[in-house]
């Protein structure tokens, strides 16, 4: 009597699938190691910079790193109306002038803005801009963005009235 031996044909696709899975696992491992090294380096260098700062320092967005050098009477402010309300820039300029600032010019912003009112400053005048923001209650103070320094009419600071 003959016994039937089950015949299992060679299946090359199984070998290929196992080999491809092994290569993919090695690539994944290499990516994880590389990512960990790069991210670890970035986090470590950021931590070193943060540790080098004094503990009492605050972020530059909330408080200027230096005191305002220009007195209010010599700080020129350009007031631009970006909200479309007639007379809004003139009214704001009057309020700013009452606080001792010199108004360089009053006009309309290059385009209407839906954003909030903000103070922008030329390079080197961040402390004066933060002081103006505190004096007027404008909480957003940022570097000059979207305006060319040549269009500021010698003003160091710009107030753009928003919605």
Secondary structure in CASP SS format (residue, H / E / C, confidence):
PFRMAT SS
TARGET T0000
AUTHOR 0000-0000-0000
METHOD secondary structure of the structure
MODEL  1
X C 1.00
X C 1.00
X C 1.00
X C 1.00
X C 1.00
X C 1.00
X C 1.00
X C 1.00
X C 1.00
X C 1.00
X C 1.00
X H 1.00
X H 1.00
X H 1.00
X H 1.00
X H 1.00
X H 1.00
X H 1.00
X H 1.00
X H 1.00
X H 1.00
X H 1.00
X H 1.00
X H 1.00
X H 1.00
X H 1.00
X H 1.00
X H 1.00
X H 1.00
X H 1.00
X H 1.00
X H 1.00
X H 1.00
X H 1.00
X H 1.00
X H 1.00
X H 1.00
X H 1.00
X H 1.00
X H 1.00
X H 1.00
X H 1.00
X H 1.00
X H 1.00
X H 1.00
X H 1.00
X H 1.00
X H 1.00
X H 1.00
X H 1.00
X H 1.00
X H 1.00
X C 1.00
X C 1.00
X C 1.00
X C 1.00
X C 1.00
X C 1.00
X C 1.00
X C 1.00
X C 1.00
X C 1.00
X C 1.00
X C 1.00
X C 1.00
X C 1.00
X C 1.00
X C 1.00
X C 1.00
X C 1.00
X C 1.00
X H 1.00
X H 1.00
X H 1.00
X C 1.00
X E 1.00
X E 1.00
X E 1.00
X E 1.00
X E 1.00
X E 1.00
X C 1.00
X C 1.00
X C 1.00
X C 1.00
X C 1.00
X C 1.00
X H 1.00
X H 1.00
X H 1.00
X H 1.00
X H 1.00
X H 1.00
X H 1.00
X H 1.00
X H 1.00
X H 1.00
X H 1.00
X C 1.00
X C 1.00
X C 1.00
X E 1.00
X E 1.00
X E 1.00
X E 1.00
X E 1.00
X E 1.00
X E 1.00
X C 1.00
X C 1.00
X C 1.00
X C 1.00
X C 1.00
X C 1.00
X C 1.00
X C 1.00
X C 1.00
X E 1.00
X E 1.00
X E 1.00
X E 1.00
X C 1.00
X C 1.00
X C 1.00
X C 1.00
X H 1.00
X H 1.00
X H 1.00
X H 1.00
X H 1.00
X H 1.00
X H 1.00
X H 1.00
X H 1.00
X H 1.00
X H 1.00
X C 1.00
X C 1.00
X C 1.00
X C 1.00
X E 1.00
X E 1.00
X E 1.00
X C 1.00
X C 1.00
X C 1.00
X C 1.00
X C 1.00
X H 1.00
X H 1.00
X H 1.00
X H 1.00
X C 1.00
X C 1.00
X C 1.00
X C 1.00
X E 1.00
X E 1.00
X E 1.00
X E 1.00
X E 1.00
X C 1.00
X C 1.00
END
